[in-house]
Amino acid sequence: MTASFPPRPKAIATILKSKDDAKNLQTLFYSMIKKSKTTKSATATTNDYAPELLLLATKDCDDIIKESNLDVFFDRVVVVENSISAISLKIELFKLVEYERIFFVDCSCVIIKDITHLFETPLHNNNTLGAVPNDELGFLTNALLIKPCLSTYQSLNTYNSTKNNDVILTHKDDQTFIRHFVSSFTPLSNTIYIENDTTSTTKVLILSNPSKSLKNQYYNKSETYKESKVKERTTMKQKYEEKKRKAFLNLQNAKAAAKAAAAKSGSSTKQSKELKEKHDTVSQRYKQLRKEGLNVKDAMLQARRDCGEDTSIDINDKEESSKKVAQMFGLNL
């Protein structure tokens, strides 16, 4: 019987290449969480196997991610070397073969409807890219369906390295990216992605240039969401620290109890050993006195006296005990 394994996860990804994009990034991720079934969405269930939220960022963006608590909005961050080229960051997505598919959305966009069904779009002819066609450019690069593939990654790196290194503008980088895939991409529906147009958004899933008021609306809500998640995380951390503190105290108490028990056991063992040694000494003396002709009682008393035991109390105790035993049987001594 063939073993059944869960499918590789999918991911919705974006790129942070500049600290100036942090606000846009937060807005986009919040719209993903609220409008799509992701790992962080309340509408997702365990049966959905929801896509992860993925961020590719340059090293110089580490500080802004930590300072702004942006990590509450995504599941994973992949940090790459600082790059002046936008295409270099897009190329990295093809390297992440641990994902079945990645849907890339530029951080300037906003998600207005669930996009997770786009992962099921067939990529024909072994294509590793799906994109919205554009008559002027070839296809749009702000929303891409990617099938990670190492051979495509290597091919893109080779293709990119042959281009003019002086070309660093984003649009020109996109043109380089487009030229590589122009004859080998699978067209996606042109209704999923448009410029901001509130009059024709019935089927639209992604706005590439949302209005300022809409972005502000999403951003303000994202701030409230972030505050609640940071508070929740702080509370969980405090509970964890308290649990760890109690576990440490319990361990210390257990060690102290074990040490005390060991000391008590050692003391008891020592006393038992001393009693046995004394008993052996008395027994040897008793046998010697019996051989010399003393009766049982006198030999025992004399042996105990000779070995340093006080027998005066014991004699009285024995006599008193003997009387009590006799009385139990109706005898008078």
C-alpha positions, 0 to 999 in steps of 0.5 A, spaced: 500 500 500 502 506 498 503 511 503 499 517 503 502 524 505 499 531 505 500 535 499 506 540 500 503 547 502 502 553 498 503 560 499 501 567 498 507 571 497 510 578 497 516 582 497 519 587 501 525 591 498 525 597 502 523 600 508 518 605 505 514 599 503 512 597 510 506 600 510 503 598 504 506 591 506 502 591 512 496 593 508 496 588 503 497 582 508 491 584 512 487 584 506 490 577 505 488 575 512 481 578 511 479 576 504 482 570 503 482 563 506 489 563 509 493 560 515 491 566 519 484 567 517 478 566 521 474 563 515 480 557 514 479 550 517 483 544 518 481 541 512 482 547 507 490 546 508 490 553 507 496 557 504 501 560 508 503 567 508 510 568 506 515 574 505 521 575 502 525 581 504 532 584 504 537 584 510 536 591 511 529 590 512 530 586 518 529 592 523 523 595 520 520 588 521 522 587 528 520 594 530 513 595 527 511 587 529 510 586 522 511 578 523 504 578 526 501 578 519 505 572 516 507 565 517 514 565 514 520 570 512 525 569 507 531 573 508 535 574 501 542 578 500 540 586 499 539 587 492 538 593 487 534 589 483 526 587 483 527 581 479 532 578 483 527 578 489 522 575 484 527 569 482 528 567 489 520 565 489 522 559 484 527 557 488 522 555 494 521 548 492 518 546 498 511 549 496 507 546 491 505 553 488 506 560 490 501 566 488 505 573 488 502 579 489 506 586 489 505 590 496 502 596 492 496 592 491 490 590 496 486 583 496 478 585 495 476 577 494 478 570 496 484 568 491 486 561 494 482 558 488 487 561 483 492 556 486 488 550 482 489 554 475 492 549 470 499 551 468 499 548 461 505 545 457 510 545 463 509 552 464 512 555 471 508 561 471 501 564 470 500 571 469 495 576 467 496 578 459 497 585 457 497 587 450 503 592 451 507 589 456 506 582 455 503 580 462 502 584 468 508 582 474 504 585 480 500 578 480 503 572 478 502 564 479 508 561 480 510 553 480 517 553 484 522 549 480 530 549 480 531 549 473 527 555 472 531 558 478 537 557 474 535 559 468 532 565 470 539 567 474 543 565 467 538 570 463 538 575 468 546 575 469 547 576 461 543 583 462 546 590 463 548 591 470 546 598 469 539 597 469 536 598 476 529 601 475 523 596 477 520 597 470 526 595 466 527 589 471 520 587 470 521 587 462 527 583 463 522 578 467 517 578 462 522 577 456 524 571 459 517 568 460 513 572 454 513 565 450 512 560 456 507 563 461 500 561 462 494 566 461 490 568 467 483 571 467 484 579 466 478 580 471 482 578 477 487 584 477 485 591 475 487 598 476 483 601 482 476 602 479 470 602 483 465 601 478 467 594 475 469 590 481 464 585 481 469 579 479 475 583 481 480 580 486 486 584 486 486 592 486 493 594 483 492 601 485 487 602 490 484 609 492 488 612 498 481 612 502 481 604 501 488 603 503 487 608 509 481 604 511 485 597 511 491 600 514 487 603 520 484 596 521 490 593 520 493 597 526 488 594 530 489 587 528 496 588 530 495 591 536 491 585 538 496 580 536 501 583 539 497 583 546 495 576 545 503 574 543 505 578 550 500 574 554 502 568 551 509 569 553 508 571 560 504 565 561 510 561 558 515 564 562 510 563 569 509 556 567 517 555 566 518 559 573 513 554 576 517 548 573 523 550 575 521 551 582 518 544 582 524 541 580 528 545 585 523 543 590 524 535 588 531 536 588 531 538 595 526 533 597 530 528 594 536 530 598 533 530 604 530 523 603 537 521 601 540 524 608 534 521 612 535 514 609 543 515 610 541 517 617 537 511 618 542 506 615 547 509 620 542 508 626 540 501 624 548 499 623 549 501 630 544 498 633 546 491 629 553 492 632 551 493 639 546 487 638 552 483 636 556 485 642 551 484 647 549 477 644 557 475 644 557 477 651 551 474 653 553 467 650 560 468 654 556 469 661 551 463 659 558 459 659 560 461 665 554 459 669 549 465 669 542 464 668 538 467 662 535 473 665 542 475 669 546 473 663 542 478 659 542 484 664 549 483 665 551 483 658 547 489 657 551 492 663 557 490 660 556 493 653 554 500 656 546 499 656 542 502 662 538 496 664 534 500 670 529 503 666 528 496 662 527 492 668 521 496 671 518 497 664 519 489 663 516 488 670 510 493 668 509 489 662 509 483 665 504 485 670 499 488 664 500 481 660 498 477 667 492 481 668 489 480 661 489 472 663 486 473 670 493 472 674 496 476 679 504 477 680 
